[in-house]
Amino acid sequence: MWTTAIEEAIRKIRSNITGHPGKLPHIAEGQQYEWGDNDDWIEGFYVGMMWLAYEYSKDSFYKEAAASWLGDFKHRLDQRIALDHHDIGFLYSLTAVAEWKITGNEEARSVGLQAADTLCNRWRETAGILQAWGLESDPENAGRIIIDCLMNLPLLFWATEETGDNRYYDIALEHALKSRKFLVRGDASSYHTFYFDPAKGSAIRGGTHQGYEDGSTWTRGQAWGIYGFALAYRYTQNEDFLNTSKSLAHYFISHLPEDSVAYWDFDVTVEAGTPRDSSASAIAASGFLELLDLLDADDPDRAIYEAALLRSMKSLVEHYATAGNPEAEGLLKHGSYHVRGGRVPDGHMIWGDYYYLEALIRMQTGIRGYW
């Protein structure tokens, strides 16, 4: 099942590359992606899929396609195009860092380190956080973090490994600690966002941006937390991060519907037509795989994560994948972007495609992505 799903996904990636040269996919409400320039937070996922396709197939077509984007991502850094956010890890871990790890291209390493420096510019010393969105002077976003940022921290941990400069590591560690303390609730559910006083650094309140309500648990955010805290443990060996990832995973698993693919928020009333978020389950599956790599062989929770992984991935492959539908440009249907905001509540999400492919390939080969 997994091999067939991977091969079908890779064929679709080839079709997209040849069908949309020089363009990057964003999101799709219908079957076709919106194709555009490198000016959003999500472009790295498509290039990351090319690198995964190359590592799996060894077909130089995918390597050449992925490497062709490095100059564009370098230009984006140099010109500071749409980089007033923390998603620089999403953009550059899957492009420059991936290329460096796979090919040893020194230019890619340099671009990755430049990206890490750019992310560090979002460090707010008083609050001890990486500001999620906007300028430091932005009254709405100054002092705000969101749980998604955990997946951007590996860029900083990697930069310390490459340079020996602990500043990157220290920033990532402090942000992860703050995220654990303030984004994770006592029952292991999570806030999407948390606000700090930018002048004093004191905690203000938790809330949401894309979830159902401030006190609810947005499923994609919970999935970011599972994978993000597991990665923080990989780099720091701080047991608190591992335990937090496990707790978030248990919450996620225990709140899944019968088919093991999440709705868009765990607290929304489920009725006919309630949007799913297949991307949340794909991210969580990748997080489960990370946990399985990190846990001791005799850890009693391994069986829980293995079973959840297999149930979710089987459901995604059999009922959410677009295999057999040549009109669909995405790999997964029934992803949601911003349900509460009315933006693509049911469509293809390029990040869902990436994590779906990452999970499939990791299950088959052990290749673990580029975080």
N, C-alpha and C positions, 0 to 999 in steps of 0.2 A: 504493500500500500504506500509506504513512505517513498520508495524509489520512484514509483509511477508519479506520485504527486510532485516530487522534486523535478523530474524531467518535464512534466507538463508546465510547471511554473517557469522553468528556464526557457522553454520554447516561447512562452508569452513574453518574457523579458527580451528575447531576441527580436520578436515581432515589434515590440514597442521601440526598441533602439533603431531599427531600420525604418519604422514608420514615422518617427518623430525626431529626425536628426537635429542635434543642436538645441533640443528643448528638454525641459524637465517637468515631470508630472506633479501636480498639486493634489487636488481631491476630485472625486467624481460623484456627482449626484445620479447621473445615469450610468451608462456602461463605458463611456469614454472619459478619460481623465481631462482636466483642464491642463493644457501644456503651456509652459511659459518660461520665463527667465529665472535666473538664480537670485531671487529677491524675497524669499520667505524663510521660514524656520525648518522646512521639511525636505529640502533638496538633497541632503546627504543620504537619505534612505534609498533613493533610486540608484545612486552610485554604489552604495554599499551592497545592494542586490547584485549589481554587476560583478563586484569583487567576489561575493559568495558564489555566483554562477561560475566564475573563472576557477576558483579553488576547487569546486566540485567537479567540473567538467574538464579542466585543463585546456579548454578551447581559448586560444589567444584572441578570438573575436571579443570576448567579454573583457579581457585584460586591456586591450587597446581602447575599447569603448570607455571603460572606467578611467583609465589614465588620461584620456583626452580632456577630462574635466578639471584636471589639477590647475591649469593656468587660469581658468575662469574663477575657481575658488580662491586662488591667490589674488587675482584682481579684486575680488569682492572684499578681501581683507584690506588690501592697500587703499581702496577707495571708500572703505567703511560703508558698504552698501547694505542697508537694512540689518545692522548688527547691534542695535540698541536693545538687546535681550540676552538671556542666558543660554540660548539654544545653540551656542557655538560648538558645544560638544557634539550635539546631533549632526551638525553640519560637517565638522572636521574629523571626528573620530572615524567616521565611515568613509571618508575620502582620503585626506592626506595621511592620517595615521594608518589606515588600512593599507594604502599603497606602500608606505615605508615598511610595514611589517611583512608584506608579501614580496615586494620587489627589491627592497633596500635602496630605493631612490632617495638620494640625499636631499633633493629639492622638496620632496614630499615631507621628509622629516622637518625641514626648515619651515615649511608652511604650517605643519602641525604645531610647532613650537610658537610660531607667530600667533596662531589661533589661541593657544593657551595664554599667551600674554594679553591678548584682547579680552579673553574671558576674565582674567584677573582684574581688569579695569572696572569690573562690576562689583568688586569687593567693597563693602561698606564696613569700615573698621569698627565704628561705634556699636552697630548692631551685631557685628560678627556674621554677616550674611553676604551672599551673592544676590544682588537685586535682580528680580526676575525680568521685569519689563521696564522700558522707558529710561529717561535720563534721571540723574540723581536729583535734579530739580523738579521732577514730575510729582505734583502733589498727590495724585491718585496712587502712584506706584512706588514712590520712595519708601523703603522699608518693607517691601513685600517680597515674600518668597512663595514658590509653588513647588509641589511635590515632584513635578516633572524634572526639576533641576538635578535630582539625584543621578539621572542618566547622563548628565553633562560633566559630572565630576571625574569620571575616568580619564578625560582629556588632561586634567591637571595632575592626577596621580601618575599618568604616563610621562608627563613632562618632567616630573621630578626624577623618575627612573632614567630618563634620557640625559638629563643635565646635571643631576646631583644637587640642584637648587631646591631646598626644602620649602621655599615660599609657596610653590604650587600645592604641594602636599598639605601644608599647614592650612591653607585656605579651604581646600576640599574637605579636610578633616573637620574643621570648625563648622563649616556649613552643614555637613552631614550630622554632626552632633546636635546643632540647633534644629535641624529638620526632625530628627528623632524625638527631641524633647517637645516640640511644639506642633508638629503636623500629625503625629500619631496619638490617637486618643487611648484612654485606658482599656477599652475593649478591643484594641488593635484595629479599629476602623481608622479612617484618616480624613483630615481636611485636605481640600485641594490647595488652599492658600492660607498664609498667615501673615499678619501685619505687625511690624515693629515700629516704634517711634524712631524715626531716622536721626533725630537730634540727641535723644537720650539712650537709645538702644533697648528700651524696655518693651516687653511684650504687650500687645494690644488685644488682638482677637484673631480667631480663626474664621475662615469663610470659604466661599467657593466662587469660581468664575464659570466653570462649565458643568458643575454638578446640579442636582435638583434643587437643593437649598443649602444654606450655610452649614447645617448640622448633618447633612447626608453624606454618604460615601460614594463619590464618583468612581465608577469601576475602573476606568483607565488610570486614574490617580492611584488607586490601590495597587494596580499592576505595576505602575512605575515604582512604587515603594518596594514591592517584593523584589524586583530585579535590582533596583538602585541600592538598597541596603545590602543585598547579597554582594554586589560588586564592591561596595565600601568595605565590607569584611574581607573580600579577596585582597584588597590593596593594603589594609591596615591591620588585619588580624585582630581587630577589636570585637570581642565576642558579643558585645551589646548589639552591634549591627547585624550579626548573624541571627541572634535571637529575635530581633525586631522583624527581620525579613521572614523568619519562620512564622511569627505571630500573624503578620499581615497575610501570609499565604493561607494559614488555617482559616482566617476570617473570610478570605476570598472564596476558598473551596466550599466552606460551609454555607455560603449564601448563593451558590450557583443554582440555576434552574435545572430541570431534568436533563436537558441535552448538554449541560456543562459549558455552554457559551453564554457569557454575561449579557444582561441588559445594560443599559447605559449608566444606570445608577442603582445601587443596591437598595435604596429607600423609596424609589418611585413605585407608585401603584401599578402593578402589571395588569394590563388588559389587552384586548385585541389591538394590534398596531403599535404597542409600546416598542420603541426602537431597541434593538440589540446594540452591542458594540463588539463585533468580532475582533477588532484590533486589541481591545482590552484582554481578551482571552489569549490572543497570540503573544502579547507581551508577557502575560503571566506564565504561559508555557515556557518561554525563554527563561523567565525567572526561576521556574521549577527546575529546569535543566542546570542552571547555575548552582542552585542549592544542592542538587544531587552530586555535582562535582565537588562541592565544598564539604559536605557532611561525611562523617566517619561511616565506614561500611556497616557498623552495627547500630547506627542511630535509628531508633524506632520510628521516627517520622519519615524515613526514606520511602517506606511502602505507601504512605499517604500521598506524597508528592508524585511518586511514580504512577500511581493509579489515576490521580487527577490529570497528570500530563497526558497519559494515554487516552483517557476519556475525552479531554478537550480537543486534542489533536485529531482523534478519529472523527469527532463531530465536525470540526472545521474542514477536514478533507472531504468528508462524505456529503455535507449539507451546506457548507458556506464557500467552498472553493469554486472558482469559475471554470474549472477544467471542462472541456467539451463545449464551451461557449466562445467561439472565436471573436465575437463582437465585444466581449468584455475585456477591457485593458487592464483592470486590476486583478489581483490573485484571489482576493476575498471579497465577498459581498456582505452586506448588512453591517458595515462599520458605521460609527457615528462620529461626527466632528464636534458640533456644539449644539446639542439638542435644545437646550433652554434658550439659546440665542437664535434658533431657527435656521442654523446653517448646516446643511447636509446632514440631516438626522439618519439617513439610510443610504449608504453608498460605498464606494471604494476609498480606502484611506491608505496612502502610500506607506505610512509607518506600519500599518497592519500587515501589508504585503511583506515588508522587510522582516518583521519579527516572525511571521509565519514561515518564511523561507529559512531564516536563521535557525528556528527550532527544528524544522524538518532536517536540515543538513547536519545540525549538531547531533540529532538523534541517530543519524545514519553513519556519520564520519567522525564525530568528536570535534569538528571545527567549531569554535565557539564565538565567532564574530569578532568584532574589533574594538571592544570596550576596554 
